[in-house]
Amino acid sequence: MTTDLVSQYLKGLAAGDTAGILALFAPHGVVHSPLYGNLPAAEFYPQLFADTGESKLTLLTTMSGERDGRTVISFWFDFDWTLASGEPAPFTVVDVAELDEAGLIEHLHIVYDTAPIRAAFDRQHG
């Protein structure tokens, strides 16, 4: 299950597939992002994909554990992100997914240093 979820998530992220990504989230799923803030997944992914010209993802590893009796999966990957403006903004990231009882993502915590890409992101957003 863990490997399938990560594989489906990264495939959907690379393809800009909002419906595919949202199918992995609980209806009330929330994304906690250092660039976009805390947003419902249904709002976060359309914004992210509108800001994306291209993305290539390289999975480095996955980790799993528990928090309060719930499954938590973390996946560490390189995100070779090109903004819609054409400006490259690559970074390495760890996504931490807290799953509900059905194995859907309730909370996704995106963890990375925004300093190297903040200026490019801000230029795109004017």
N, C-alpha and C positions, 0 to 999 in steps of 0.2 A: 504493500500500500504506500509506504513512504517513498520508495523509488518511483512508483507510478505518478504520485502527486507531484513530485519535484520535476520529473520528466515532462509531464503535461503542462505544468506551470511555465517552465523555461521555454517550451515549444510555443505556447501561447504568447509569452512575452516577446519572443523573437519575431513572431508573425504579426504582432499587433492585434491579436484576436481577443477582443473584449468579451464576447460571449463565451469563448472557451475558458478564459481566465475566470470569469464570474461564476462559471459552473463549479469551480473548485472552492468557492466561498459559501459560507452560511449566508442566508438572506440579510442578516444584520452585520455581515463582516466589515471590519474596519482596517484600513491601512494606515500605519504610522510611519510617515516619510520625513526625512530631514529637509527635503526641498519643498514639499507640498503641504506639510503638516498632517494632521489627523483628519482623514476623510473616509466616508463610506466607500467601499471598494467600487461600487457602481459609479461613483463620481471620480475617484482617483484614476482608474485606467483610461477612460476617455481623455482626461487631461494629459496623462503621460503619453499616450499614443499620438495626440495632436502635436505634442512637442518633439516627437521622434521622427527623424528622417530614415534612420536605419539603426538596427541593433544586432550585434553578434554576441552570443553568450557562450562562455566556456566554463562548465562546471568543474570546480576544483575538488569538492568533497561534500558529503552530507553528514549530519550528526543528528541523533535523536535522544530524547529523554522525556522526562515527565515534570509537570508543574501542577500542584494541587490535584494529582490523580489524572491529569489530562496529558495527552501526547503532545509533545513539542518537537518540531523538526526544524533544523537549521541547515541552510545550504549556502555554501561559500562559492562565489563565482566571479569571473571577470565579465564586466558589462562594457563592451566596446560600443558605446553610444554615440551616435551622430545626431545632433539636434536637427529639427526641421529646417533651420537656417543653413544647414550644411557644415556647421562648426563641430569638430570632434569634441567629445566630452567623456572620455573613457574613465572608468573607475573599477575598483574591486569592492565587492559588497558581500555582506552576510544578511540573508533574509531569515527571520525567525518566525515560524508559523505556529500559532497556538490553535490546535484542532478541537472541534466539538466532538460529541459522542459518535456522530455519523462520519467522522473523518474529514469534515469540511473545515476550511480556515475561518476562524472567528476573528483573530487578530493577526496581522502580518506586520512585524516590526522590521523596517529596512534600516540597516546599520552600515554607514560608510562616512568617510570624511568628505564633506562637500567643498572644502576649500579649493581643491584643484579645478573644480568645474563651475563654481559659483558665478564667476565673472561671465562665462559663456552663457550660462542659464539666464542671468540677469540681462545680458545684451539681447537675448532672444525675446525676453518679456518686456523690453523697453523700459 
